[in-house]
Amino acid sequence: MKILRSLLIPLAGLCLALPVNAEPTDLGDGLYLFQHEGQQSVFLVGDDGVIATDPLSKSAAKDYKAAIKSVTRKSVTHVVYTNSFFDRVPGGKELANRKTEFVAQENCKTNLEATPHPDTPLPTQTYSDHTVLDAGDATLELYYFGQSYGTCLSVVIAKPANIMFIHGLVTPPVAKVPDDPTLANYYLHNIVPFFVQVEELAAAEGVEQVVGSVTVEGAGPLAPVSLVTDQRVFWDTLLRIVEVEYKKRTPAQAIPRKADMSALEQYEGFDQEHVGTMMRRIYSLYRIGR
């Protein structure tokens, strides 16, 4: 019995040491999806190392590291912050080594310098509009199209997989109403132009699939890139409805009662009260321009 126990205890410890969320999803051509408690990030494995996006948190990054190790023994050469939100970027130290570069759009560095987070190393490499990170036989391309969801959101394209990753603004499998009706993180003056530029980028690069940053139960992580267009149409429709009422001089508080919401009922997550709150927020776009 003592011999049996001596064998079982180390094995039990080994099982407990394997993180529940450590198994990544293979998206093809060196691109993998890491999921943790409803959030997800992508990482790219190439001949020269690993490029990881959005560590999520210090605790999540421990599972993230295990997920990477389940695929490759190569080291993480770059940690990419696709935004500067504290529910996405902490934990990079868990993935990094002394040579790892932390990469973000330059406004993210400004944000993190102004409001630092103890678990978030500052970017060591920044870009303005576009940059390419080389993993050897694969690359991660980052694009910035202005204020959209936050002030420094990067749109990511992994090659040769040719899959686009966008945090927050698209959630496969379908276009939907944002979860936060206050639209606190949205820069509405640029939201439609942002989507238009992403559509043009996808067409120019031949991108056919997109992945978001939120796990949807019962749905696969990928959607056709036409989802970007579908989500743009949602925003365009919503903004135009509010604009019509604004031009009629309908008071902000009355817009949810007066506006015709029928064109929005098809979207996932539609709720009249929820959308009404959004409309009152959007009213300020036409009143003050932002």
Backbone torsions as a table, in degrees:
resi	resn	phi	psi	omega
1	MET	NA	-41.5	178.9
2	LYS	-63.1	-38.7	179.2
3	ILE	-64.9	-42.9	-179.8
4	LEU	-62.1	-44.3	179.7
5	ARG	-63.6	-37.7	-179.1
6	SER	-66.2	-26.6	177.2
7	LEU	-82.2	-38.6	-175.6
8	LEU	-71.9	-37.5	-176.0
9	ILE	-61.8	-48.9	176.5
10	PRO	-61.0	-37.5	179.4
11	LEU	-66.3	-39.0	178.1
12	ALA	-63.9	-41.2	178.6
13	GLY	-62.9	-37.2	178.5
14	LEU	-64.8	-42.4	179.8
15	CYS	-63.4	-42.5	-179.3
16	LEU	-66.5	-25.7	-177.0
17	ALA	-77.9	-12.4	-178.9
18	LEU	-87.1	113.9	-176.8
19	PRO	-63.5	141.9	-178.6
20	VAL	-60.9	-37.6	-174.2
21	ASN	-96.6	18.7	-171.2
22	ALA	-81.5	-12.8	-176.6
23	GLU	-83.3	110.1	-178.9
24	PRO	-80.9	161.4	176.2
25	THR	-98.3	125.7	-179.7
26	ASP	-79.8	114.4	178.9
27	LEU	-94.5	-3.4	176.6
28	GLY	99.8	150.6	176.0
29	ASP	55.6	39.1	175.4
30	GLY	85.5	0.3	-179.1
31	LEU	-99.5	133.7	-178.2
32	TYR	-130.7	153.7	178.4
33	LEU	-110.3	127.7	174.2
34	PHE	-107.1	130.9	-178.6
35	GLN	-121.4	140.2	-179.1
36	HIS	-154.3	111.6	174.2
37	GLU	51.0	48.3	175.1
38	GLY	88.0	-10.2	177.4
39	GLN	-106.5	157.3	178.2
40	GLN	-148.9	150.4	178.3
41	SER	-136.1	165.1	177.2
42	VAL	-115.3	150.4	171.2
43	PHE	-136.2	149.2	-174.3
44	LEU	-117.6	129.0	179.3
45	VAL	-108.8	123.1	177.4
46	GLY	-126.2	-177.0	-179.8
47	ASP	-61.3	-32.0	-173.5
48	ASP	-98.3	-2.3	179.5
49	GLY	146.1	-164.0	-173.6
50	VAL	-118.8	135.6	171.8
51	ILE	-111.3	117.4	-177.2
52	ALA	-111.1	141.2	176.4
53	THR	-106.7	151.3	169.1
54	ASP	37.7	91.9	-178.6
55	PRO	-64.6	-20.8	176.5
56	LEU	83.1	-56.8	178.3
57	SER	-169.0	167.6	-179.9
58	LYS	-61.0	-43.0	-179.8
59	SER	-71.4	-41.3	179.0
60	ALA	-63.6	-36.8	-176.7
61	ALA	-63.4	-25.5	176.4
62	LYS	-66.6	-41.7	175.0
63	ASP	-69.2	-36.8	178.3
64	TYR	-58.8	-45.2	179.6
65	LYS	-61.3	-41.3	178.1
66	ALA	-65.1	-37.1	178.7
67	ALA	-63.0	-43.0	178.5
68	ILE	-63.7	-43.5	-178.6
69	LYS	-66.6	-23.8	177.5
70	SER	-71.8	-15.1	-178.3
71	VAL	-105.2	-40.1	-173.6
72	THR	-153.4	156.0	174.0
73	ARG	-97.4	1.6	178.2
74	LYS	-67.1	150.6	-177.9
75	SER	-83.7	160.7	177.5
76	VAL	-82.2	114.3	-178.9
77	THR	-87.4	-29.5	-179.1
78	HIS	-140.7	138.8	167.1
79	VAL	-113.8	119.7	-175.9
80	VAL	-101.5	125.9	168.7
81	TYR	-92.6	113.9	178.8
82	THR	-83.1	-1.8	-179.7
83	ASN	-164.6	-171.9	178.0
84	SER	-126.0	26.5	-178.9
85	PHE	-79.7	139.8	-176.2
86	PHE	-74.6	-4.6	171.8
87	ASP	-95.9	9.6	-178.0
88	ARG	-132.2	-34.7	-168.2
89	VAL	-102.3	-16.6	178.2
90	PRO	-65.8	156.3	172.8
91	GLY	103.3	2.4	-175.5
92	GLY	-60.6	-29.2	179.9
93	LYS	-61.3	-29.3	-179.7
94	GLU	-67.1	-26.6	-178.1
95	LEU	-94.4	-20.5	-166.1
96	ALA	-90.6	163.5	166.3
97	ASN	-123.6	-175.8	-173.4
98	ARG	-68.4	-14.8	-179.7
99	LYS	-101.5	-3.8	-176.3
100	THR	-66.9	133.5	174.4
101	GLU	-93.9	137.5	173.7
102	PHE	-101.8	121.1	-168.8
103	VAL	-118.2	137.7	176.5
104	ALA	-160.6	162.6	170.5
105	GLN	-63.0	146.5	-168.8
106	GLU	-59.2	-29.6	178.5
107	ASN	-68.9	-26.9	176.0
108	CYS	-64.0	-41.5	178.2
109	LYS	-62.7	-42.5	177.1
110	THR	-59.0	-44.3	179.3
111	ASN	-61.4	-45.6	-175.7
112	LEU	-73.9	-26.0	172.9
113	GLU	-71.0	-37.6	-178.5
114	ALA	-74.8	-37.7	179.6
115	THR	-131.9	79.8	-175.9
116	PRO	-68.8	156.9	176.0
117	HIS	-125.0	132.4	-174.1
118	PRO	-61.5	-24.5	-178.8
119	ASP	-101.6	15.5	-176.4
120	THR	-125.4	98.8	175.3
121	PRO	-60.1	143.4	177.0
122	LEU	-66.3	148.5	175.1
123	PRO	-57.9	136.7	175.0
124	THR	-98.9	-11.3	179.3
125	GLN	-140.9	126.6	-179.8
126	THR	-124.8	165.2	175.8
127	TYR	-140.7	165.4	-178.6
128	SER	-98.3	-65.0	-175.2
129	ASP	-115.6	-33.7	-173.9
130	HIS	-160.3	138.7	173.0
131	THR	-149.9	158.6	179.9
132	VAL	-123.9	127.1	176.3
133	LEU	-105.8	125.9	-172.5
134	ASP	-101.1	124.2	177.0
135	ALA	-106.2	13.2	-178.9
136	GLY	110.4	-94.4	178.1
137	ASP	-96.2	10.8	-179.6
138	ALA	-146.3	152.8	-179.6
139	THR	-134.6	155.0	171.9
140	LEU	-119.2	118.3	-178.9
141	GLU	-103.0	134.9	-178.1
142	LEU	-116.1	134.6	-179.3
143	TYR	-129.0	142.2	177.0
144	TYR	-122.0	127.7	-178.1
145	PHE	-120.9	30.2	176.5
146	GLY	91.1	179.8	-179.7
147	GLN	-60.5	132.2	-178.3
148	SER	-148.2	-87.9	171.6
149	TYR	-103.5	92.2	-166.3
150	GLY	84.3	-175.5	-173.4
151	THR	-102.4	-1.4	-173.8
152	CYS	-145.3	30.6	-176.0
153	LEU	-65.4	127.9	174.0
154	SER	-98.8	132.1	168.8
155	VAL	-90.7	131.2	-172.3
156	VAL	-113.9	135.8	170.8
157	ILE	-124.1	123.8	176.3
158	ALA	-94.8	132.6	177.6
159	LYS	-126.3	142.5	12.2
160	PRO	-85.3	2.1	179.8
161	ALA	-59.3	-31.7	-179.5
162	ASN	58.2	41.8	176.7
163	ILE	-109.7	136.4	-179.3
164	MET	-98.3	138.2	176.2
165	PHE	-118.9	126.4	178.5
166	ILE	-131.6	122.7	178.2
167	HIS	-79.2	132.6	166.1
168	GLY	81.9	-40.6	-169.5
169	LEU	-91.0	-17.9	173.1
170	VAL	-131.3	141.3	-179.9
171	THR	-136.9	93.0	177.5
172	PRO	-53.8	145.0	19.3
173	PRO	-98.9	-11.2	-172.4
174	VAL	-134.5	162.5	173.4
175	ALA	-66.9	144.5	-174.2
176	LYS	-146.0	166.4	172.6
177	VAL	-78.5	132.8	178.8
178	PRO	-56.1	146.5	-178.6
179	ASP	-68.3	-33.0	-176.9
180	ASP	-95.2	106.9	-177.3
181	PRO	-71.1	-16.1	177.9
182	THR	-77.8	-14.4	179.2
183	LEU	53.5	40.4	-173.1
184	ALA	-61.0	-33.2	-174.9
185	ASN	-98.0	4.4	-172.8
186	TYR	-98.7	133.7	174.2
187	TYR	-101.5	91.4	-166.2
188	LEU	-67.2	-26.6	-179.1
189	HIS	-64.3	-21.4	-175.7
190	ASN	-118.6	6.8	-171.4
191	ILE	-69.0	-43.0	178.0
192	VAL	-70.7	-47.1	174.9
193	PRO	-56.3	-35.8	176.7
194	PHE	-58.3	-50.8	-178.5
195	PHE	-63.7	-38.2	178.1
196	VAL	-60.1	-44.2	179.6
197	GLN	-66.4	-35.8	177.5
198	VAL	-67.3	-40.6	176.1
199	GLU	-59.4	-45.0	-179.9
200	GLU	-64.3	-39.5	177.6
201	LEU	-62.5	-47.0	-179.2
202	ALA	-59.6	-41.8	179.4
203	ALA	-65.5	-42.6	-178.3
204	ALA	-66.0	-34.9	-176.5
205	GLU	-95.4	-2.5	-179.8
206	GLY	70.5	26.8	179.3
207	VAL	-71.9	134.5	-178.1
208	GLU	-116.9	-15.7	-177.1
209	GLN	-134.5	152.9	179.8
210	VAL	-135.7	146.6	176.0
211	VAL	-127.4	143.4	179.6
212	GLY	-104.3	-171.1	-174.0
213	SER	-106.2	6.2	-179.2
214	VAL	-123.7	134.7	176.9
215	THR	-79.8	130.0	177.2
216	VAL	-111.0	118.8	-177.0
217	GLU	-59.8	131.4	177.3
218	GLY	83.2	0.1	-178.9
219	ALA	-119.8	147.8	174.3
220	GLY	-72.7	161.5	-175.8
221	PRO	-74.5	-22.1	-174.0
222	LEU	-102.5	148.7	173.1
223	ALA	-137.6	157.4	172.4
224	PRO	-58.2	147.0	-177.5
225	VAL	-64.4	-12.8	174.8
226	SER	-61.3	-16.4	174.7
227	LEU	-58.6	-33.3	178.0
228	VAL	-60.9	-43.8	177.5
229	THR	-64.9	-43.6	179.7
230	ASP	-59.4	-41.4	-179.6
231	GLN	-71.7	-34.2	175.4
232	ARG	-63.9	-40.5	178.9
233	VAL	-63.3	-38.1	175.3
234	PHE	-56.4	-51.6	-177.7
235	TRP	-64.2	-41.8	-179.6
236	ASP	-62.3	-42.1	179.2
237	THR	-64.5	-47.8	-179.3
238	LEU	-60.3	-47.2	-178.7
239	LEU	-64.2	-38.5	-179.2
240	ARG	-67.8	-36.5	177.3
241	ILE	-60.6	-45.6	179.7
242	VAL	-67.8	-39.3	179.9
243	GLU	-60.8	-40.0	178.5
244	VAL	-59.6	-45.7	-179.4
245	GLU	-69.2	-35.6	177.6
246	TYR	-62.0	-43.4	-179.7
247	LYS	-68.2	-22.9	174.1
248	LYS	-80.6	-3.4	-175.9
249	ARG	66.1	28.9	174.1
250	THR	-68.7	127.7	178.6
251	PRO	-60.1	149.8	-177.1
252	ALA	-55.1	-43.2	-177.4
253	GLN	-67.0	-24.1	-177.8
254	ALA	-90.5	-14.5	-176.2
255	ILE	-56.4	-44.5	179.5
256	PRO	-60.1	-27.4	178.6
257	ARG	-82.7	-34.5	-174.0
258	LYS	-87.5	-32.9	-171.3
259	ALA	-70.7	146.6	174.6
260	ASP	-87.7	107.0	-176.9
261	MET	-94.0	4.5	-172.1
262	SER	-57.6	-32.3	-178.8
263	ALA	-71.5	-12.1	-178.2
264	LEU	-100.3	-10.3	-173.6
265	GLU	-65.6	-20.7	-178.8
266	GLN	-73.9	-15.0	-171.9
267	TYR	-86.4	141.3	177.7
268	GLU	-54.9	132.8	177.1
269	GLY	85.8	8.1	-179.0
270	PHE	-65.2	131.8	173.6
271	ASP	-148.1	129.3	-172.1
272	GLN	-60.1	-43.4	-180.0
273	GLU	-66.9	-42.3	178.8
274	HIS	-58.7	-50.2	-179.3
275	VAL	-67.2	-32.9	176.9
276	GLY	-61.1	-40.4	175.9
277	THR	-61.8	-41.8	177.7
278	MET	-61.1	-40.6	-178.3
279	MET	-63.8	-39.0	178.2
280	ARG	-65.6	-34.6	176.4
281	ARG	-68.5	-42.1	-178.4
282	ILE	-66.9	-28.2	177.7
283	TYR	-50.3	-37.6	-178.5
284	SER	-66.7	-24.6	176.6
285	LEU	-60.4	-42.3	-178.3
286	TYR	-83.8	-21.9	179.9
287	ARG	-81.6	-40.3	-176.0
288	ILE	-123.1	-4.2	175.1
289	GLY	89.7	-2.7	178.0
290	ARG	-140.6	NA	NA
